[in-house]
Amino acid sequence: MMFEKLELSELQMNPFDEIGQHWLLISAKKEGVVNTMTASWGQVGHLWGKNVATVYIRPQRYTKEFVDAGDYFTITFFDGYKKELGVLGSKSGRDGDKITEVNFDKEEVENQPTFKQGKMVFICKKIYSDWIKPEHFIDDSLDERWYPQKDYHEMYVGEIIAAYKQK
């Protein structure tokens, strides 16, 4: 399969389903090596006059090192592949080649990593990051529920500089 460029104004997607129900992969390269992780949290919208995507990565995730190392990350959306995405979200690339384990095929679009199995990919240029701070929770139950280990996510806002869909 091949990806073709898509104008952001042509997007036909429900972000609540695509992110929360179908999940996505956050991917980046460091020194020519690709790493990825599954996510079911994130946003797509408009901020600071730019079309953006926001993703959240815990400090212990190996993919964080890859996102931190470069200026870009990608978000790949899928139809199906829930079992494979489950593996990619539960295993670390530190411990082995989880991408090969799930039989995903790496592909590059605009020199950024994605997967042939994906149906759509956003190429995101990092424009902002910050940590979730416990003192900023208005609803303390969120801190208690989602951060019992106190391993707060780092939030990355990326300008969506390009979108591609499968032909």
N, CA, C and O of each residue as an XYZ file, in Angstrom:
668
protein
N       0.835     -1.179      0.000
C       0.000      0.000      0.000
C       0.877      1.239      0.000
O       2.034      1.213      0.420
N       0.305      2.294     -0.472
C       1.029      3.563     -0.523
C       0.154      4.641      0.094
O      -1.074      4.568      0.060
N       0.810      5.631      0.654
C       0.087      6.757      1.229
C       0.025      7.888      0.221
O       0.961      8.098     -0.551
N      -1.089      8.619      0.233
C      -1.206      9.814     -0.594
C      -1.547     10.992      0.314
O      -2.265     10.851      1.304
N      -1.010     12.158     -0.053
C      -1.204     13.343      0.772
C      -2.677     13.731      0.798
O      -3.395     13.602     -0.194
N      -3.097     14.203      1.946
C      -4.483     14.578      2.182
C      -4.493     16.006      2.717
O      -3.719     16.333      3.617
N      -5.340     16.840      2.187
C      -5.496     18.181      2.731
C      -6.232     18.070      4.069
O      -7.221     17.343      4.168
N      -5.769     18.771      5.082
C      -6.411     18.698      6.389
C      -7.881     19.108      6.312
O      -8.701     18.619      7.089
N      -8.214     19.989      5.391
C      -9.610     20.415      5.235
C     -10.497     19.281      4.712
O     -11.723     19.369      4.789
N      -9.889     18.221      4.183
C     -10.636     17.070      3.665
C     -10.845     15.972      4.707
O     -11.510     14.975      4.426
N     -10.293     16.140      5.889
C     -10.382     15.087      6.904
C     -11.833     14.756      7.236
O     -12.657     15.642      7.464
N     -12.115     13.478      7.257
C     -13.417     12.970      7.661
C     -13.147     11.954      8.759
O     -12.977     10.766      8.484
N     -13.109     12.416      9.988
C     -12.813     11.499     11.086
C     -13.534     11.936     12.351
O     -13.810     13.119     12.554
N     -13.827     10.971     13.183
C     -14.381     11.233     14.499
C     -13.239     10.997     15.482
O     -12.889      9.844     15.735
N     -12.646     12.053     16.047
C     -11.480     11.865     16.916
C     -11.793     11.048     18.168
O     -10.907     10.382     18.704
N     -13.035     11.088     18.639
C     -13.388     10.317     19.832
C     -13.276      8.823     19.547
O     -12.782      8.064     20.381
N     -13.734      8.401     18.369
C     -13.616      6.987     17.987
C     -12.181      6.635     17.617
O     -11.644      5.630     18.085
N     -11.563      7.457     16.782
C     -10.222      7.137     16.281
C      -9.207      7.037     17.408
O      -8.358      6.146     17.397
N      -9.282      7.937     18.378
C      -8.307      7.933     19.467
C      -8.760      7.019     20.602
O      -8.020      6.122     21.007
N      -9.938      7.234     21.104
C     -10.397      6.536     22.299
C     -10.813      5.091     22.083
O     -10.661      4.263     22.981
N     -11.341      4.773     20.897
C     -11.846      3.423     20.649
C     -10.908      2.575     19.789
O     -10.661      1.409     20.096
N     -10.384      3.168     18.706
C      -9.535      2.399     17.780
C      -8.062      2.453     18.157
O      -7.287      1.583     17.761
N      -7.674      3.470     18.921
C      -6.303      3.697     19.355
C      -5.436      4.186     18.196
O      -5.892      4.273     17.056
N      -4.199      4.499     18.503
C      -3.263      5.012     17.505
C      -1.855      4.665     17.939
O      -1.625      4.231     19.068
N      -0.920      4.860     17.032
C       0.495      4.692     17.360
C       1.190      6.036     17.295
O       1.014      6.796     16.343
N       1.984      6.322     18.321
C       2.884      7.469     18.328
C       4.257      6.915     17.982
O       4.750      6.002     18.646
N       4.871      7.466     16.947
C       6.158      6.929     16.484
C       7.152      8.059     16.267
O       6.773      9.195     15.986
N       8.432      7.727     16.403
C       9.502      8.687     16.155
C      10.788      7.913     15.868
O      10.896      6.716     16.136
N      11.753      8.640     15.315
C      13.061      8.068     15.014
C      14.129      8.734     15.872
O      14.060      9.920     16.194
N      15.123      7.917     16.228
C      16.305      8.424     16.936
C      17.493      7.680     16.350
O      17.565      6.453     16.416
N      18.419      8.429     15.781
C      19.628      7.849     15.193
C      19.277      6.740     14.211
O      19.938      5.703     14.173
N      18.232      6.963     13.415
C      17.833      6.023     12.371
C      16.992      4.850     12.840
O      16.558      4.043     12.018
N      16.748      4.734     14.143
C      15.952      3.633     14.696
C      14.549      4.155     14.991
O      14.377      5.271     15.480
N      13.549      3.327     14.684
C      12.150      3.692     14.900
C      11.630      3.010     16.156
O      11.910      1.837     16.401
N      10.866      3.761     16.952
C      10.143      3.175     18.062
C       8.725      3.704     18.030
O       8.460      4.785     17.505
N       7.813      2.920     18.603
C       6.400      3.281     18.575
C       5.720      2.819     19.852
O       6.204      1.916     20.534
N       4.601      3.442     20.166
C       3.788      3.026     21.308
C       2.324      3.294     20.989
O       1.996      4.215     20.241
N       1.468      2.493     21.556
C       0.032      2.662     21.402
C      -0.457      3.714     22.380
O       0.031      3.817     23.505
N      -1.425      4.487     21.932
C      -2.045      5.491     22.794
C      -3.555      5.485     22.577
O      -4.047      5.232     21.478
N      -4.264      5.769     23.650
C      -5.713      5.934     23.547
C      -6.137      7.265     24.153
O      -7.324      7.509     24.374
N      -5.163      8.115     24.418
C      -5.406      9.472     24.896
C      -4.821     10.427     23.868
O      -3.777     10.136     23.283
N      -5.463     11.542     23.640
C      -4.926     12.564     22.755
C      -6.029     13.467     22.245
O      -7.218     13.213     22.443
N      -5.603     14.521     21.587
C      -6.531     15.470     21.001
C      -6.058     15.890     19.625
O      -4.872     15.833     19.300
N      -7.034     16.317     18.822
C      -6.773     16.921     17.520
C      -7.610     18.188     17.484
O      -8.799     18.149     17.798
N      -7.004     19.319     17.105
C      -7.766     20.551     17.055
C      -6.961     21.715     16.529
O      -6.010     21.546     15.766
N      -7.357     22.888     16.949
C      -6.749     24.122     16.466
C      -6.270     24.926     17.676
O      -7.048     25.196     18.591
N      -5.000     25.304     17.679
C      -4.402     26.022     18.802
C      -3.318     26.945     18.262
O      -2.543     26.550     17.391
N      -3.259     28.160     18.768
C      -2.226     29.120     18.392
C      -2.159     29.332     16.877
O      -1.081     29.513     16.310
N      -3.328     29.304     16.233
C      -3.383     29.521     14.786
C      -2.868     28.351     13.971
O      -2.593     28.500     12.780
N      -2.733     27.175     14.601
C      -2.184     26.001     13.918
C      -3.097     24.800     14.129
O      -3.781     24.698     15.147
N      -3.099     23.895     13.159
C      -3.760     22.600     13.317
C      -2.807     21.719     14.104
O      -1.654     21.535     13.714
N      -3.294     21.170     15.224
C      -2.398     20.465     16.132
C      -2.966     19.120     16.572
O      -4.163     18.847     16.476
N      -2.052     18.306     17.054
C      -2.393     17.064     17.754
C      -1.618     17.083     19.063
O      -0.465     17.512     19.113
N      -2.265     16.615     20.117
C      -1.624     16.545     21.425
C      -1.578     15.095     21.863
O      -2.588     14.392     21.827
N      -0.400     14.651     22.276
C      -0.221     13.282     22.762
C       0.415     13.338     24.144
O       1.007     14.345     24.533
N       0.281     12.237     24.876
C       0.744     12.157     26.251
C       1.606     10.915     26.410
O       1.209      9.821     26.008
N       2.791     11.084     26.997
C       3.720      9.966     27.140
C       4.274      9.956     28.565
O       4.783     10.964     29.055
N       4.165      8.801     29.218
C       4.710      8.652     30.568
C       6.239      8.614     30.510
O       6.810      8.212     29.496
N       6.903      9.031     31.594
C       8.372      9.125     31.579
C       9.079      7.800     31.368
O      10.184      7.782     30.826
N       8.480      6.689     31.778
C       9.153      5.395     31.654
C       9.030      4.772     30.262
O       9.658      3.749     29.988
N       8.236      5.370     29.391
C       8.053      4.786     28.058
C       9.292      5.026     27.198
O       9.810      6.141     27.127
N       9.751      3.973     26.555
C      10.932      4.048     25.691
C      10.700      5.008     24.528
O      11.623      5.710     24.115
N       9.495      5.046     24.001
C       9.178      5.928     22.887
C       9.435      7.392     23.244
O       9.731      8.195     22.360
N       9.328      7.747     24.506
C       9.560      9.129     24.930
C      10.962      9.594     24.536
O      11.142     10.727     24.089
N      11.951      8.717     24.702
C      13.321      9.065     24.306
C      13.387      9.426     22.822
O      14.130     10.326     22.429
N      12.616      8.730     22.011
C      12.622      8.957     20.568
C      11.912     10.260     20.224
O      12.391     11.027     19.389
N      10.773     10.514     20.863
C      10.060     11.770     20.634
C      10.910     12.949     21.109
O      10.954     13.988     20.450
N      11.581     12.791     22.241
C      12.428     13.863     22.763
C      13.639     14.143     21.868
O      14.123     15.273     21.819
N      14.124     13.131     21.171
C      15.364     13.252     20.408
C      15.225     14.066     19.120
O      16.215     14.595     18.614
N      14.026     14.168     18.596
C      13.870     14.842     17.307
C      12.847     15.955     17.352
O      12.282     16.270     18.399
N      12.623     16.538     16.196
C      11.671     17.636     16.069
C      10.276     17.166     15.677
O       9.323     17.944     15.722
N      10.149     15.882     15.289
C       8.890     15.380     14.752
C       8.462     14.082     15.442
O       9.284     13.356     16.002
N       7.180     13.816     15.386
C       6.621     12.513     15.710
C       5.461     12.284     14.766
O       4.952     13.227     14.160
N       5.043     11.046     14.640
C       3.887     10.752     13.803
C       2.802     10.106     14.644
O       3.062      9.502     15.685
N       1.596     10.250     14.167
C       0.436      9.585     14.742
C      -0.197      8.791     13.617
O      -0.590      9.355     12.596
N      -0.296      7.483     13.802
C      -0.872      6.612     12.784
C      -2.171      6.022     13.312
O      -2.227      5.492     14.421
N      -3.211      6.125     12.494
C      -4.536      5.601     12.820
C      -4.761      4.299     12.064
O      -4.186      4.092     10.996
N      -5.599      3.419     12.618
C      -5.804      2.082     12.067
C      -7.281      1.721     12.008
O      -8.102      2.257     12.753
N      -7.598      0.801     11.105
C      -8.871      0.080     11.129
C      -8.529     -1.323     11.595
O      -7.827     -2.052     10.895
N      -9.008     -1.709     12.750
C      -8.676     -3.032     13.271
C      -7.300     -3.045     13.908
O      -6.827     -2.032     14.422
N      -6.659     -4.216     13.865
C      -5.325     -4.432     14.422
C      -5.280     -4.206     15.927
O      -4.231     -3.853     16.467
N      -6.398     -4.406     16.609
C      -6.451     -4.151     18.054
C      -5.489     -5.070     18.812
O      -4.847     -4.635     19.767
N      -5.385     -6.329     18.397
C      -4.466     -7.254     19.070
C      -3.025     -6.757     18.934
O      -2.279     -6.724     19.913
N      -2.638     -6.370     17.718
C      -1.280     -5.889     17.470
C      -1.012     -4.590     18.234
O       0.064     -4.410     18.804
N      -1.993     -3.691     18.243
C      -1.827     -2.442     18.982
C      -1.713     -2.708     20.483
O      -1.011     -1.991     21.196
N      -2.407     -3.742     20.954
C      -2.288     -4.137     22.357
C      -0.868     -4.566     22.698
O      -0.341     -4.207     23.751
N      -0.250     -5.334     21.810
C       1.140     -5.762     22.016
C       2.073     -4.551     21.990
O       2.945     -4.410     22.847
N       1.880     -3.676     20.993
C       2.751     -2.507     20.852
C       2.609     -1.540     22.023
O       3.511     -0.743     22.283
N       1.485     -1.606     22.727
C       1.274     -0.752     23.884
C       1.702     -1.367     25.198
O       1.856     -0.667     26.199
N       1.895     -2.687     25.197
C       2.219     -3.355     26.460
C       3.667     -3.828     26.541
O       4.155     -4.140     27.627
N       4.346     -3.881     25.420
C       5.753     -4.301     25.414
C       6.638     -3.110     25.105
O       6.215     -2.161     24.445
N       7.860     -3.167     25.582
C       8.811     -2.093     25.338
C       9.786     -2.474     24.239
O      10.247     -3.613     24.159
N      10.091     -1.496     23.391
C      11.122     -1.684     22.382
C      12.502     -1.861     22.984
O      13.424     -2.287     22.288
N      12.666     -1.544     24.265
C      13.944     -1.790     24.947
C      14.241     -3.285     25.028
O      15.397     -3.709     25.031
N      13.158     -4.077     25.096
C      13.296     -5.509     25.352
C      13.296     -6.374     24.106
O      13.490     -7.586     24.196
N      13.082     -5.772     22.944
C      13.051     -6.559     21.714
C      12.347     -5.804     20.605
O      11.898     -4.672     20.786
N      12.260     -6.450     19.455
C      11.674     -5.825     18.273
C      10.176     -6.119     18.228
O       9.739     -7.042     17.540
N       9.406     -5.344     18.952
C       7.968     -5.572     19.031
C       7.270     -5.281     17.706
O       6.204     -5.840     17.445
N       7.840     -4.426     16.867
C       7.245     -4.121     15.560
C       7.282     -5.359     14.673
O       6.289     -5.688     14.024
N       8.408     -6.039     14.642
C       8.519     -7.286     13.876
C       7.631     -8.365     14.485
O       7.036     -9.162     13.760
N       7.538     -8.392     15.806
C       6.719     -9.392     16.492
C       5.265     -9.349     16.031
O       4.622    -10.393     15.923
N       4.740     -8.159     15.757
C       3.340     -8.045     15.326
C       3.202     -8.012     13.801
O       2.108     -7.804     13.277
N       4.315     -8.219     13.096
C       4.322     -8.257     11.631
C       3.863     -6.952     10.993
O       3.205     -6.968      9.953
N       4.206     -5.827     11.607
C       3.928     -4.532     10.991
C       5.100     -4.157     10.089
O       6.254     -4.476     10.375
N       4.780     -3.483      9.008
C       5.781     -3.053      8.034
C       6.013     -1.558      8.179
O       5.100     -0.754      7.988
N       7.252     -1.192      8.521
C       7.597      0.224      8.645
C       7.621      0.856      7.251
O       7.996      0.234      6.257
N       7.205      2.109      7.232
C       7.248      2.902      6.008
C       7.577      4.326      6.418
O       7.282      4.738      7.540
N       8.179      5.069      5.526
C       8.458      6.469      5.826
C       7.639      7.351      4.905
O       7.505      7.084      3.710
N       7.097      8.402      5.485
C       6.384      9.432      4.748
C       7.029     10.751      5.155
O       7.064     11.098      6.336
N       7.533     11.475      4.176
C       8.273     12.717      4.446
C       9.386     12.474      5.464
O       9.628     13.295      6.349
N      10.054     11.337      5.321
C      11.190     10.952      6.156
C      10.801     10.691      7.612
O      11.661     10.715      8.493
N       9.519     10.444      7.873
C       9.043     10.165      9.221
C       8.383      8.789      9.249
O       7.793      8.371      8.253
N       8.473      8.081     10.367
C       8.014      6.691     10.419
C       6.499      6.533     10.553
O       5.830      7.269     11.278
N       5.995      5.547      9.827
C       4.622      5.094      9.962
C       4.604      3.621      9.593
O       5.654      2.984      9.515
N       3.407      3.075      9.364
C       3.276      1.645      9.099
C       2.301      1.428      7.960
O       1.257      2.076      7.882
N       2.656      0.502      7.073
C       1.814      0.204      5.914
C       0.422     -0.235      6.329
O      -0.526     -0.059      5.564
N       0.274     -0.796      7.504
C      -1.020     -1.268      7.977
C      -1.941     -0.111      8.389
O      -3.147     -0.309      8.537
N      -1.394      1.072      8.572
C      -2.185      2.220      8.994
C      -3.079      2.725      7.883
O      -2.799      2.528      6.700
N      -4.162      3.383      8.280
C      -5.061      3.951      7.272
C      -4.806      5.444      7.069
O      -5.141      6.000      6.023
N      -4.213      6.086      8.075
C      -3.948      7.518      7.975
C      -2.823      7.858      8.935
O      -2.687      7.248      9.995
N      -2.011      8.848      8.547
C      -0.900      9.276      9.406
C      -0.824     10.793      9.405
O      -0.984     11.440      8.370
N      -0.575     11.348     10.591
C      -0.291     12.774     10.739
C       1.189     12.913     11.036
O       1.722     12.219     11.901
N       1.848     13.803     10.327
C       3.231     14.156     10.637
C       3.170     15.422     11.469
O       2.622     16.437     11.041
N       3.736     15.350     12.658
C       3.622     16.444     13.622
C       4.989     17.010     13.971
O       5.922     16.270     14.283
N       5.093     18.335     13.915
C       6.307     19.036     14.341
C       6.063     19.533     15.764
O       5.102     20.257     16.023
N       6.931     19.142     16.671
C       6.769     19.541     18.071
C       6.834     21.064     18.197
O       7.737     21.714     17.670
N       5.835     21.618     18.920
C       5.837     23.062     19.150
C       5.729     23.410     20.632
O       5.960     24.557     21.013
N       5.378     22.426     21.480
C       5.224     22.709     22.906
C       5.230     21.394     23.663
O       4.749     20.376     23.167
N       5.779     21.426     24.871
C       5.653     20.266     25.760
C       5.659     20.760     27.197
O       6.232     21.800     27.518
N       5.013     19.992     28.041
C       4.991     20.281     29.471
C       4.512     19.029     30.185
O       3.909     18.145     29.576
N       4.782     18.963     31.460
C       4.380     17.831     32.279
C       3.007     18.081     32.892
O       2.654     19.215     33.214
N       2.242     17.010     33.047
C       1.031     17.079     33.851
C       1.486     17.330     35.289
O       2.363     16.635     35.800
N       0.896     18.305     35.920
C       1.316     18.682     37.279
C       0.186     18.380     38.266
O      -0.943     18.833     38.074
N       0.483     17.623     39.309
C      -0.577     17.234     40.236
C      -1.279     18.420     40.890
O      -2.474     18.355     41.175
N      -0.553     19.485     41.124
C      -1.159     20.641     41.781
C      -2.166     21.379     40.888
O      -2.885     22.262     41.356
N      -2.213     21.016     39.617
C      -3.128     21.687     38.693
C      -4.442     20.933     38.511
O      -5.340     21.422     37.825
N      -4.567     19.765     39.107
C      -5.836     19.040     39.016
C      -6.907     19.784     39.804
O      -6.713     20.092     40.980
N      -8.000     20.064     39.180
C      -9.162     20.635     39.855
C      -9.980     19.503     40.447
O     -10.537     19.622     41.539
N     -10.046     18.395     39.706
C     -10.721     17.183     40.168
C      -9.632     16.224     40.671
O      -8.997     15.530     39.876
N      -9.424     16.189     41.983
C      -8.359     15.365     42.568
C      -8.537     13.875     42.300
O      -7.562     13.125     42.350
N      -9.747     13.435     42.019
C      -9.963     12.014     41.759
C      -9.229     11.560     40.500
O      -8.885     10.383     40.383
N      -8.982     12.468     39.559
C      -8.229     12.111     38.350
C      -6.787     11.753     38.698
O      -6.238     10.778     38.184
N      -6.189     12.540     39.564
C      -4.825     12.257     40.014
C      -4.788     10.904     40.726
O      -3.915     10.078     40.459
N      -5.721     10.689     41.614
C      -5.770      9.431     42.369
C      -5.965      8.230     41.448
O      -5.322      7.196     41.629
N      -6.846      8.363     40.466
C      -7.169      7.239     39.582
C      -6.065      6.943     38.571
O      -5.677      5.788     38.398
N      -5.559      7.980     37.903
C      -4.660      7.770     36.765
C      -3.177      7.824     37.128
O      -2.335      7.407     36.332
N      -2.846      8.327     38.308
C      -1.436      8.486     38.671
C      -1.098      7.947     40.052
O      -0.479      8.656     40.846
N      -1.482      6.721     40.360
C      -1.129      6.178     41.678
C       0.381      6.044     41.861
O       0.871      6.084     42.990
N       1.125      5.886     40.761
C       2.595      5.786     40.821
C       3.277      7.158     40.744
O       4.497      7.260     40.866
N       2.479      8.201     40.542
C       2.988      9.575     40.387
C       3.893      9.711     39.163
O       4.803     10.540     39.147
N       3.639      8.892     38.138
C       4.404      8.923     36.884
C       3.641      9.752     35.847
O       3.086      9.217     34.887
N       3.628     11.050     36.062
C       2.840     11.969     35.258
C       3.332     12.024     33.815
O       4.532     12.007     33.544
N       2.366     12.092     32.898
C       2.668     12.175     31.475
C       3.334     13.507     31.122
O       3.103     14.531     31.765
N       4.159     13.460     30.090
C       4.557     14.696     29.429
C       3.617     14.861     28.242
O       3.360     13.914     27.498
N       3.115     16.063     28.081
C       2.195     16.398     27.007
C       3.004     17.049     25.888
O       3.795     17.962     26.127
N       2.794     16.567     24.667
C       3.455     17.134     23.496
C       2.387     17.668     22.550
O       1.466     16.948     22.164
N       2.522     18.934     22.183
C       1.654     19.515     21.169
C       2.475     19.581     19.895
O       3.557     20.168     19.866
N       1.947     18.971     18.840
C       2.628     18.989     17.555
C       1.761     19.636     16.497
O       0.573     19.335     16.382
N       2.361     20.531     15.723
C       1.646     21.077     14.579
C       1.541     19.979     13.522
O       2.542     19.368     13.148
N       0.345     19.742     13.054
C       0.162     18.748     11.992
C       0.595     19.409     10.693
O      -0.122     20.232     10.125
N       1.785     19.029     10.234
C       2.314     19.657      9.026
C       1.889     18.925      7.756
O       1.970     19.478      6.659
N       1.438     17.685      7.907
C       0.952     16.919      6.760
C       0.103     15.759      7.251
O       0.291     15.250      8.356
N      -0.827     15.358      6.411
C      -1.648     14.168      6.673
C      -1.648     13.327      5.407
O      -1.684     13.852      4.294
N      -1.608     12.010      5.597
C      -1.617     11.073      4.484
C      -2.630      9.984      4.778
O      -2.848      9.620      5.934
N      -3.243      9.468      3.732
C      -4.152      8.332      3.860
C      -3.727      7.260      2.875
O      -3.023      7.527      1.900
N      -4.171      6.043      3.150
C      -3.882      4.950      2.218
C      -4.648      5.175      0.933
O      -5.789      5.637      0.945
N      -4.010      4.845     -0.172
C      -4.687      4.935     -1.484
C      -5.714      3.867     -1.607
O      -6.389      3.774     -2.632
